[in-house]
Amino acid sequence: MSGILDGKRILITGVLMESSIAFHAAKVAQEQGAEVILTAFPRPTLTERIAKKLPKPAKVIELDVTNQEHLDRLAGLVREELGSLDGVVHSIGFAPQDALGGNFLNTPFESVSTAMHVSAFSLKSLAMACKPLMSEGGSIVGLTFDAQYAWPQYDWMGPAKAALEATSRYLARDLGKDGLRCNLISAGPIRSMAAKSIPGFEELADVWNTRAPLAWDMNDPEPAGRSIVALLSDFFPRTTGEIIHVDSGVHMIGA
Ligand SMILES: NC(=O)c1ccc[n+]([C@@H]2O[C@H](COP(=O)([O-])OP(=O)(O)OC[C@H]3O[C@@H](n4cnc5c(N)ncnc54)[C@H](O)[C@@H]3O)[C@@H](O)[C@H]2O)c1
């Protein structure tokens, strides 16, 4: 059976639990014929345990996206395993507790800086770390939570996602000449570890219960995973700097 990622080699960050959006991207990518390599934070053992639940084995490489040594050695380690890459998934987000949950006006810059470093600047770091492996071009895909709006509880993750969205556009601008596309999926709320770390996440997510034109299941990351795979495939060949909403339509409902 042929798949839309047949013959493609894809690096996927952010597999922590089965509830991780990245786990579902990896699962669908393998089902669609890709060879997948995973990166892990904070410990490879956690990701290795979850990776056993994927349809096929996947090698795991440790990567703290704020650690320059990890970034510098990444291309060499991936080259040993796969030779080259056709796609990269950035599924990484983090903000310290005092940057979330209603503390917006009092959050110290150190916490904002951490949120920006891990959640936004890291898209550039990861793209540049993997660029030497994508000399034939490729697709970079990240995950955002619609940064056009001020959400309850989301606080400094909002500006961090706005920075991520802008970073994606600038990467698309600067990497287009190398045949590299950079796009984001703007996903609706999913009950992942990242979501559980946001105090009041359920209040934020409740909007989906009342406004989503299409049914939305917060326990199902597969729609986001499938859309990531679509962007990794050859079926969006002239799309870059784009944000595709996978949110059951909530982004376009006024009231
Ligand atoms: N869950 C949601 O409601 C939702 C909605 C829209 C977008 N997103 C985004 O999707 C992405 C994946 O989140 P998720 O919901 O699957 O949660 P998750 O907790 O499963 O994934 C977050 C990942 O970030 C990784 N990470 C954190 N700090 C890191 C670092 N320094 N270096 C490398 N990796 C690091 C964690 O290891 C984890 O795998 C994030 O960008 C998140 O903001 C999530």
The ligand as an SDF file (V2000), in Angstrom:
LIG
                    3D

 44 48  0  0  0  0  0  0  0  0999 V2000
   -2.4710   20.8350   23.8680 N   0  0  0  0  0  0  0  0  0  0  0  0
   -3.0500   21.8700   23.2820 C   0  0  0  0  0  0  0  0  0  0  0  0
   -4.1710   22.2570   23.6140 O   0  0  0  0  0  0  0  0  0  0  0  0
   -2.3300   22.5840   22.1620 C   0  0  0  0  0  0  0  0  0  0  0  0
   -3.0830   23.3950   21.2790 C   0  0  0  0  0  0  0  0  0  0  0  0
   -2.4070   24.0720   20.2500 C   0  0  0  0  0  0  0  0  0  0  0  0
   -1.0270   23.9490   20.1240 C   0  0  0  0  0  0  0  0  0  0  0  0
   -0.3390   23.1550   21.0060 N   0  0  0  0  0  0  0  0  0  0  0  0
    1.1150   23.0570   20.8390 C   0  0  0  0  0  0  0  0  0  0  0  0
    1.4520   21.7550   20.4160 O   0  0  0  0  0  0  0  0  0  0  0  0
    2.8050   21.5150   20.7620 C   0  0  0  0  0  0  0  0  0  0  0  0
    2.9050   20.1650   21.4520 C   0  0  0  0  0  0  0  0  0  0  0  0
    2.2350   20.2070   22.6860 O   0  0  0  0  0  0  0  0  0  0  0  0
    1.3170   19.0110   23.2290 P   0  0  0  0  0  0  0  0  0  0  0  0
   -0.0200   19.5910   23.5140 O   0  0  0  0  0  0  0  0  0  0  0  0
    1.4360   17.8290   22.3570 O   0  0  0  0  0  0  0  0  0  0  0  0
    1.9450   18.7370   24.6830 O   0  0  0  0  0  0  0  0  0  0  0  0
    3.1520   17.8010   25.1630 P   0  0  0  0  0  0  0  0  0  0  0  0
    3.3640   18.1750   26.6000 O   0  0  0  0  0  0  0  0  0  0  0  0
    2.8800   16.3750   24.8660 O   0  0  0  0  0  0  0  0  0  0  0  0
    4.3700   18.2970   24.2620 O   0  0  0  0  0  0  0  0  0  0  0  0
    5.1710   19.4130   24.5820 C   0  0  0  0  0  0  0  0  0  0  0  0
    6.5870   18.9770   24.2920 C   0  0  0  0  0  0  0  0  0  0  0  0
    7.5190   20.0440   24.4640 O   0  0  0  0  0  0  0  0  0  0  0  0
    8.7160   19.4290   24.8320 C   0  0  0  0  0  0  0  0  0  0  0  0
    9.6710   20.3710   25.4000 N   0  0  0  0  0  0  0  0  0  0  0  0
    9.4940   21.2240   26.4420 C   0  0  0  0  0  0  0  0  0  0  0  0
   10.6430   21.8860   26.6800 N   0  0  0  0  0  0  0  0  0  0  0  0
   11.5610   21.4500   25.7650 C   0  0  0  0  0  0  0  0  0  0  0  0
   12.9220   21.7370   25.4970 C   0  0  0  0  0  0  0  0  0  0  0  0
   13.6040   22.6350   26.2360 N   0  0  0  0  0  0  0  0  0  0  0  0
   13.5590   21.0890   24.4660 N   0  0  0  0  0  0  0  0  0  0  0  0
   12.8750   20.1990   23.7190 C   0  0  0  0  0  0  0  0  0  0  0  0
   11.5830   19.8640   23.9260 N   0  0  0  0  0  0  0  0  0  0  0  0
   10.9420   20.4840   24.9410 C   0  0  0  0  0  0  0  0  0  0  0  0
    8.2860   18.3750   25.8670 C   0  0  0  0  0  0  0  0  0  0  0  0
    9.2790   17.3890   26.0240 O   0  0  0  0  0  0  0  0  0  0  0  0
    7.0350   17.8290   25.2120 C   0  0  0  0  0  0  0  0  0  0  0  0
    7.3500   16.6950   24.4390 O   0  0  0  0  0  0  0  0  0  0  0  0
    3.2570   22.7040   21.6160 C   0  0  0  0  0  0  0  0  0  0  0  0
    3.8920   23.6500   20.7900 O   0  0  0  0  0  0  0  0  0  0  0  0
    1.9310   23.2600   22.0920 C   0  0  0  0  0  0  0  0  0  0  0  0
    2.0090   24.6150   22.4710 O   0  0  0  0  0  0  0  0  0  0  0  0
   -0.9730   22.4560   22.0010 C   0  0  0  0  0  0  0  0  0  0  0  0
  1  2  1  0
  2  3  2  0
  2  4  1  0
  4  5  1  0
  4 44  2  0
  5  6  2  0
  6  7  1  0
  7  8  2  0
  8  9  1  0
  8 44  1  0
  9 10  1  0
  9 42  1  0
 10 11  1  0
 11 12  1  0
 11 40  1  0
 12 13  1  0
 13 14  1  0
 14 15  2  0
 14 16  1  0
 14 17  1  0
 17 18  1  0
 18 19  2  0
 18 20  1  0
 18 21  1  0
 21 22  1  0
 22 23  1  0
 23 24  1  0
 23 38  1  0
 24 25  1  0
 25 26  1  0
 25 36  1  0
 26 27  1  0
 26 35  1  0
 27 28  2  0
 28 29  1  0
 29 30  1  0
 29 35  2  0
 30 31  1  0
 30 32  2  0
 32 33  1  0
 33 34  2  0
 34 35  1  0
 36 37  1  0
 36 38  1  0
 38 39  1  0
 40 41  1  0
 40 42  1  0
 42 43  1  0
M  CHG  2   8   1  16  -1
M  END
$$$$
